[in-house]
Amino acid sequence: MPPKVLISDQLDPAAAEILRARGCEVDEKPGLSPGDLAAIIADYDGLAVRSATKVTAKLLEAAPRLKVVGRAGIGVDNIDVAAASARGIVVMNTPFGNSITTAEHAIALMFALARQLPEADASTQAGKWEKNRFMGVELTSKTLGLIGCGNIGAIVADRALGLRMRVIAHDPFLTEERAIELGVRKVSLDELLGLADFITLHTPLTDATRNILSREALAKTKSGVRIINCARGGLIDEAALKDGLESGHVAGAALDVFAEEPATASPLFGVAGLISTPHLGASTSEAQVNVAIQVAEQIADYLVNGGVTNALNMPSLSAEEAPKLRPYMKLAEKLGSLVGQLAHGALSHISIEVEGAAAELNQKPITGAVLAGFMAVHSDSVNMVNAPFLARERGLDVREIRHEREGVYHTLLRVAVQTDEGERSVAGTLFGEDAPRLVELFGINIEADLDGSMLYVVNEDRPGFIGSIGTALGEAGVNIATFHLGRRTAGGEAVLLLSVDEPVAEPVLWKVCNLAGVKMVRALRF
């Protein structure tokens, strides 16, 4: 059955065409009320939205099949990412489809502020000829301060340098090397506020950036500063900005976004020096086509091929990487499940080590698969998306280790957990490039497939034991499919992994547990 995708906001028709061409069923139903959307969302594997649809925790509760939500645009303010993560739903955006359009809008607003274009236009069309009233400023040689220098900020910097402006940037993730490459100077926020003639914001809205231009911050700016925001409402204290405009300390502000949207009654409206547009940063025909195509490709790649691109809540995994990584992820999930079923006691950390061929691959999806297998023991509904979320929620320290060496096996994956009973470690490899195989269990060499119903037995290595357990299971009507044995030393501790045709009942487990020499028995399920 092909995956089914709902497009619930107005997208370019190219989105539906791409989804259908790649094997998905598509329904286009923009403009649904929240109630109507909730009534049908249970039928879909994927949801494509823009900003109108509110993907709330309540909506997600009504969507048991939903695997991915794709946002045609950068911001995901309308999507409850935490709730989606908890339910194992991938949330994707399209950070590059409208980058140029948004950057160009910021540059356009900067020109409009510098030359008072909206006011001059209104005056002229009113029949006035106030040539001496509108005295603008040049951009050349002025200092532009970027708050945020990611993809869009970098494009704005490039355009501003072409206008012969000096560009400084505040961004905690901007390295000195990247700043040099872009031709900008990295500065602190306070330094930027004191130096910039124009300030433009290009940062997401987070707890750290909310009101980044606060009343205190605006007081530190140069007198006559001009401010542009095409990023997110909430980055500027709008009441403080209003006071700054009215006092003249802020010479002008151009806002494409507001704290409350739609902004139909902002206290900023009517204040001299304000230019406002209705969230037009991504509103060009080219950008709308680009983000529609991008979100459709990303959703299709995930639902059809397992590729993950531009996800906010799990590692990226290209459609080309997915087939190569799939056997490793299958091995990782089985090892995670095994150690989760066998390790008991309070857990402090889990480590995932890769070596050989596995060390050359993207380790994040492998880690996600280990955690999915491990956390499935403790949760009814878990996958690669919500497993890291659940691990963090439980305070589990996750460690990734990569070894470039190659040992006995061409590839090896080891999963270890630290408990109050000590460390428990399992290791596995791939046979024939795609067949997962256990090769070490708690320090004992043992080769076994991990599949279906299994029985794990720890026993004393003594003659006759294999016969006695075979007899006990046979008398109980349990058929053994495969039999794997390993031991530390002759006569010492041994482990036994049995594949059986069906789950072993509790009375049979007790019967095996009471056999001479048995130390532990566990029923396993893969």
LOKOL-673835 format. One record per residue (C-alpha): x, y, z; residue in one letter. Coordinates in steps of 0.25 Angstrom, whole numbers, plus 2048, in hexadecimal, padded with zeros to 3 digits. Each point is the difference from the previous one (the first is absolute). Example, Ala and Ser with C-alpha at 12.3 -4.5 7.8 and 13.67 -1.06 7.14 Angstrom:
2
8317EE81Fa80680E7FEs
END
This chain:
526
800800800m80680D7FCp80380B80Ap7F580A801k80380F801v7F680C804l80480E7FBi7F880980As80480E7FBd8018067F3q80D7FB7F9l8048017F1d7FA7F57F8p80F7FB7FEa7FF7FA80Ea7F57F67FDa8067FC7F3e80D7FD806i7FA7F880Bl7F77F87F6r80C7FE7F7a8087FA80Br7F57F6804g7F880780Ac7F1802801e7FC80F802v7F4807804d8008107FFe7F780680Ak80480E804p7F8808809g7FA7F5809l7FC80480Es8077FA80Cp7F57F7803g7FE7FB7F1d80F7FE7FFl8007F880Da7F57F77FBa8087FB7F4i80E801804i8007F1805a8007FC7F1d80E8067FDy80F7FD801d80580D7FCg7FB80F802l80580C7F8a7FD80E805v80480E7FFr7FC80A80Cs7F17FF800a7FE7F2805t8037FE80Fk8067F3803v7FD7FF80Ft8027F580Aa7F17FE7FFk8007FE7F1l80C7F6801l7F87F880Ae7F67FD7F5a80B7FC7F6a8057F2804p8057FD7F2r80780E7FEl80F7FE7FEk80580E7FBv7FB80E800v8078097F5g80080F801r8018087F3a80980B806g80A80280Bi7F880380Cg7F87F5808v7F980980Ad7F37F97FCn8057F2803i8017FA80Ed80E7FA7FDv8017FA80Ea7F37F97FFa8047FB7F2a80D7FB806s7F97F980Ba7F77F97F6r80C7FC7F7g7FC8097F5i80A8077F8v7FF80F7FEv8078067F4m80180E7FAn8068067F4t80A80A804p8068037F3f7F48017F6g7FD80E804n80E805805s8038097F4i7F2806800t80080380Ft80E8067FFa7FC8097F4e7F4805808h80980480Ca8098087F6i7F48067F9a7FB80580El80E805803m7FF8097F4f7F2804803a80480580El80D8077FBa7F88087F5r7F2801807q7FA7FA7F4l7F27FC805p7FE80E806e8058077F4a7F77F87F7d7F4803808a80380F800s8028017F2t7F47F87FCq7F8809809a80480C7F7g80B806808k80E8027FBw80880080De80E7FE7FAk80780780Cn7F87F780Br8067F37FCf80F800803m8057F2800g80E7FA803v8097F87F8e8037F1802l80E8017FBt80A80080Cs7F57FD80Ak8027F580At7F57F57FFl7FF7F780Dg7FA7F27FDl7FA7F980Ci8017F27FBg8097FC7F5c7FB7F37FBg7FB7FD7F2n7F780D7FEi80A809808g80B7FB7F7a7F98047F3i7FC80E806v80F802804a8047FC7F2d7F680B7FAr80480A80Aa80F7FF7FDl7FC8027F1g7FA80D805l80E804806r7FA7FF80Em8087FB80Cr7FA7F3806v8017FB80Ei7F97F4806a7FC7FA80Dh7FD7F2800d8057F680Ap8017F57F6f8088087F6l80F7FC800t80B8097FDe8047F87F4e7F18027FAr80080F804a80D8027F8i7FA7F87F4e7F4808800l80880D801g7F980480Dv80680380Er7FA7F880Ck7FD80980Cv7F87FF80Ds7F2804801l80480D808d80A8037F6e7F77FF7F4l7F5809807l80B80B802g8057FF7F2l7F57FD7F6a7F980B7F8d7F67F67FBf7FC7F3808i7FA7F47F9t7FB7F4807l8017F17FAh7FF7F780Ct7F57F6804p7F780380Cl8057F980Ct80080280Fd80E8067FEa7FC8097F5t7F3805804r80080F802n80F8007FCi7FE80E7FDl7FA80480Ds7FE80D806r80E7FF806e8067FC7F3a7F980B7F8l80680A80Aa80E7FB7FCk7FE8037F2t80680C7F8k7F680C7FFs7FA8007F3g8017F17FEv7F67F97F6r7FB7F2803i7FB7F57F6i7F97F3804n7FC7F67F6c8037F4809a7F67FE80Cr7F6808808g80480080Eg80F8037FEl7FD80F803i7F980780Cd7F68077F8e7FC80980Ba80E804802a8028027F0l7F4809800k80680980Bd80D8007F8g7F98057F3l7F880A807e80D806808s8088007F3g80B7F7806h7FB7F57F5v8008087F3a7F87F57F9g7FB7F1801a7FB7F77F5a7F87F4805l7FC7F47F8d7FC7F880Cv7F980380Df7FE7FA80Ea7F17FE7FDe7FC7FC7F2e7F88037F9p80480E804a7F38087FEt80180A80Ca80F801804s80380C809p80B8037F6l7F78037F5f80080F7FDg80D803807v8098087F7a80C7F97FBg7F97F27FFl7FF7F87F4i7F87F3801s7FD7F57F6t7F77F4803p80A7F5801h8058007F2l80E7FB802g7FD7F37F8a7F58067F7s8067FF7F2t7FB7F67F5s80E7FA800e8017FD80Fa7F27FA800q8037F67F5v80E7FD807n7FA7FD80Ev7F57F87FAa8097F87F8i80A7FE80Bq7F67FC80Bv7F97F67F6a80E7FA7FDe8037FF80Eq7F37F9805i8017F67F4a80E7FD803d7FD7FD80Ey7F37F87FEl8057F87F4v80F7FF802n80380380Eg80880C7FDg80080C80Av80380E7FCt7FF80D808n7F97F980Ca7FF80880Dl7FF7F4809n8097F57FAm80E7FF7F8p8008027F1s8007F37F8l8018027F1s7F87F77F7a80D7FB7FAe8067FD80Ee7F37F9805a8027F37F8p80F7FF805k7FC80380El7F47F7801r8077F3803p80980780By7F3807806m7F97F2800k80C7FA808l80180D809a7F17FE803e8017F1804k80D803808l7F980B808g7F47F7802s8087F5805l80880880Av7F3807804g7F97F2803q80C7FB808l80680C807a7F980280Dh80280A80Cg80280F7FFa8068057F3l80980C800s8058007F1h8007F87F3i80C8007F7s7FF7FD7F1i80E7FC7FAe8027FE7F1v80D7FB7F9e8047FB7F2g7F68037F5a7F6805809a80980B805a8008067F2e7F1802800l7F780B806n7FF7FB80Fq7F4809804k7F67F67FAp8077F4806i7FF80780Dt7F18037FEg7FE7F17FCa8077FB80Dv7F8809809l7F37FC7F8a8037F1803g80480380Ef7F5809804m7F57F77FAa8027F780Cv7FB80C809h7F68067F7s7F47FB7F7d80280A7F5s80E8037FCv8098037F4n80C8077FBm7F980D802v7FB80080En80B7F6806a80A80B802p7F5809806f7FC7F580Al80F7FD803a80280F804r7F3800807e8057F4809r80E807802g8077F57F8l80E8057FCd8027FB7F2v80F7FF7FBr8057FE7F2e80D7FA7FDi8077FE7F2r80C7F77FEh8078017F2e8077F3803r7FB7F37FAe8017F4809g7FC7F17FEv7F38047F8y7FF80A7F5h7F6808807t7FC7FF80Fl7F5807808l801800810r7F5804809v80380180Fa7F880580Cv80580480Eq7F77FB80Bt8017FF80Fd8037F27FDe80C8037F7g8028027F1e7F87F77F6r8057FF7F2s7FC7FA7F3v8068007F2a7FC7FD7F2g8048007F2t7FA7FE7F2l8027F37F9f7FF8017F0g7FF80F802e7F2800804d7FD7F580Aa80180480Fp8077F7809r80380080Fl80F7FC803v80280480Ee7F780080Cl80480580Ef80F7FD7FDg7FD7F27FAi8027FD7F1n7F47FA7FAi7FA8017F2e7F18017FFa7F58067F8d7F7809808l7F27FD7FAd7F27FC805g7FE7F980Es80D7FC807m8047FB80Dl80C805808y8077F780Av80C802809v8057F3806n80C7F8805e8077F97F5d7FE7F1803r7FE7F47F8p7F27FC7FDg7FA80E802f7FD8017F1i7F87F3800g7F880480Ds7FC80D7FBi7FC7FA7F2g7F87F5808t7F980B809a7FC8087F4l7FC7F47F8g7F77FB80Be7F980E800a7FD7FF7F1g80B80B7FDv8077FE7F3n80E8057FFi8038077F2a80F804803t80A7FD80Bf80C809804h8097FE80Bl80C808806g8097FF80Cr80B808807r8087F3804t7FE7F1800a7F87FD80Dg7FD80F802g7F48097FDe7F97FD7F3a7F58077F8v7F67FA7F7l7F78067F6l7F57F87FAl7F68047F5s7F37FA802v7F38007F7d7F780780Ae80180880Dp8047F780Cv7F580080Ba80380480Ee7FF7F2806p80A7FB7F6v80A80B804l7FF7FB80Ew8027F27FCk80D8047F9v80480980Bc7FF7F480An80A7F87F7l80D7FC807a80B80B7FDg7F680B7FBv80380D805k7F78097F8m7F57FF7F6v7FA80B7F7r7F57FF7F5a80480A7F5l7F88057F4r8068077F3f
END
